[in-house]
Amino acid sequence: MRKLSVIAVVSVVLLVAGSLQAETKDDFIKAYLLIQEGDVADKNAKASQAVEKYLEALKILRAIKKADPNWNPNILAYRTKWCADHIV
């Protein structure tokens, strides 16, 4: 009986961890799409719209880093810098 309880607890922990990683990945995809929209707006001389998209993406990227600092740190750093460079 105790062995079954341990297996149940481990299963729940693994499901929660997998769910959090999937959520982080989904958030990153949202940020990436916002960056793409910002790039399109920038190319079409819509600077204020581009800045709005970059700021929104930057907010998501910072939240990801805060929630999970070990989640693809190089990618987060690159995309964060990209947004920051395009806001200035």
Secondary structure per residue as TSV (DSSP state, phi and psi in degrees):
chain	resnum	aa	ss	phi	psi
A	1	M	-	360.0	-44.0
A	2	R	H	-63.1	-39.1
A	3	K	H	-62.0	-39.6
A	4	L	H	-65.0	-39.0
A	5	S	H	-64.7	-41.9
A	6	V	H	-63.7	-42.9
A	7	I	H	-62.7	-40.4
A	8	A	H	-63.8	-44.1
A	9	V	H	-64.1	-45.2
A	10	V	H	-61.7	-41.0
A	11	S	H	-61.7	-43.3
A	12	V	H	-64.0	-43.8
A	13	V	H	-60.7	-44.5
A	14	L	H	-65.1	-38.9
A	15	L	H	-64.8	-42.7
A	16	V	H	-65.0	-44.1
A	17	A	H	-62.0	-43.4
A	18	G	H	-64.0	-38.3
A	19	S	H	-65.2	-41.4
A	20	L	H	-65.8	-39.3
A	21	Q	H	-66.1	-39.2
A	22	A	H	-65.3	-39.3
A	23	E	H	-64.5	-42.0
A	24	T	H	-62.6	-43.4
A	25	K	H	-62.3	-43.0
A	26	D	H	-62.1	-41.2
A	27	D	H	-64.3	-40.4
A	28	F	H	-63.4	-40.7
A	29	I	H	-62.6	-39.5
A	30	K	H	-59.5	-46.1
A	31	A	H	-63.0	-43.3
A	32	Y	H	-61.0	-43.8
A	33	L	H	-65.1	-36.8
A	34	L	H	-64.3	-39.1
A	35	I	H	-62.5	-42.9
A	36	Q	H	-62.0	-42.0
A	37	E	H	-63.7	-38.8
A	38	G	H	-63.7	-40.5
A	39	D	H	-63.3	-41.5
A	40	V	H	-64.9	-45.3
A	41	A	H	-61.0	-41.2
A	42	D	H	-62.5	-43.2
A	43	K	H	-66.5	-26.6
A	44	N	T	-94.6	19.3
A	45	A	T	58.4	37.0
A	46	K	-	-112.5	70.6
A	47	A	H	-59.8	-43.8
A	48	S	H	-66.0	-37.9
A	49	Q	H	-66.9	-40.0
A	50	A	H	-62.4	-46.6
A	51	V	H	-61.0	-40.0
A	52	E	H	-60.0	-43.7
A	53	K	H	-66.5	-43.9
A	54	Y	H	-63.5	-40.8
A	55	L	H	-64.5	-40.5
A	56	E	H	-65.2	-42.6
A	57	A	H	-64.0	-42.2
A	58	L	H	-60.7	-39.8
A	59	K	H	-61.6	-43.6
A	60	I	H	-65.9	-45.2
A	61	L	H	-60.7	-41.3
A	62	R	H	-66.5	-36.2
A	63	A	H	-66.5	-39.5
A	64	I	H	-62.0	-46.8
A	65	K	H	-62.4	-38.4
A	66	K	H	-68.4	-41.0
A	67	A	H	-72.9	-35.5
A	68	D	-	-147.8	83.4
A	69	P	T	-59.0	-19.7
A	70	N	T	-92.9	0.6
A	71	W	S	-79.7	106.8
A	72	N	S	38.7	62.7
A	73	P	H	-59.5	-34.8
A	74	N	H	-67.7	-41.0
A	75	I	H	-67.1	-44.2
A	76	L	H	-61.5	-41.7
A	77	A	H	-63.5	-43.6
A	78	Y	H	-63.1	-49.0
A	79	R	H	-68.8	-35.6
A	80	T	H	-64.2	-44.4
A	81	K	H	-64.1	-41.2
A	82	W	H	-56.8	-48.7
A	83	C	H	-62.9	-48.6
A	84	A	H	-59.7	-41.7
A	85	D	H	-65.6	-31.4
A	86	H	H	-87.9	-11.5
A	87	I	H	-82.6	-34.2
A	88	V	-	-69.9	360.0
